[in-house]
Structure formats: C-alpha cells, structure tokens
C-alpha cells in the first residue's frame, strides 16, 4: 500500500511530547491525483475518526475525493496506529508524526493548524490547543521558565 508520511522538525524550548491531541484530529493537507497530477486547490481536512463510503463498493475510507480534472475517485486513510509525538530528543532533526495510506493520490502539502499539545520538560504541565500556524511562546509557571516552539518545518516522504 503506498503511503505518505508527514515528518516535522521544530525547536522546542523547555517542552516535549509535541503531538496532535486525539484520533479525531483534523489534518490539513493538499493532495495530488496520481492519474493526471492535478493538485487540490483548497486545503483538505482529513481525520482518522471520520469515514466515508467508497462509491461502487462496500468499503470505507477516512477521506474520499473526486479529481476535478480526470474525475477519478481517490481516497486515503489516516493510520492512527502510526501517530507519534515529537520529543525534545528528536530536535532539531525530522521525525515522523503520522502516516497516510494513499489510493490513487499523494499528499503534497501539509499545514500545521491549531489544537496541538505538549508538556513542560521539568514541570510535566500540559499545554493544549496550541496554534502552530505561527511560533508559540508561553511561560511555565510551575518550572519558572519560558517555553516555546519555533522554527517549525515539515517534510512529506
Ligand atoms: Zn486526476
């Protein structure tokens, strides 16, 4: 089964275990039709918690899309079992956070959105609902230190 993996890299200051919160997290991606190479114009939202019927079969997938150009119906699944955290030990390298199983399409773009969470390295305090569309700065009251996530990058393989 062809897969597309999302790898991220970030500078974590005094935080670790950066991750998307739950199985219902909505990943924001753009896909390309493998048949005609048309890339979706709009951001597409996919979640491992949602299922759509596949036309003409009894199967289901987390995301089904019809190519605007060639009209082919393609689909993908979010492999929740591959969901991983990005930890302080992973910095500053790239590490995989999620894999998509792709049928007829490829994931070509990814957007960090909001809803991410992490914990303070020393305090263990959870910081939730982080908006990673920009750099994030906060103060960890328990550990008495500034915390931040910056230099966010991603790679799709
Ligand atoms: Zn197409």
Boltz pocket constraint, residues with backbone or C-beta under 6 A from the ligand:
constraints:
  - pocket:
      binder: B
      contacts: [[A, 33], [A, 34], [A, 35], [A, 36], [A, 37], [A, 38], [A, 67], [A, 68], [A, 69], [A, 70], [A, 71], [A, 72]]
      max_distance: 6.0
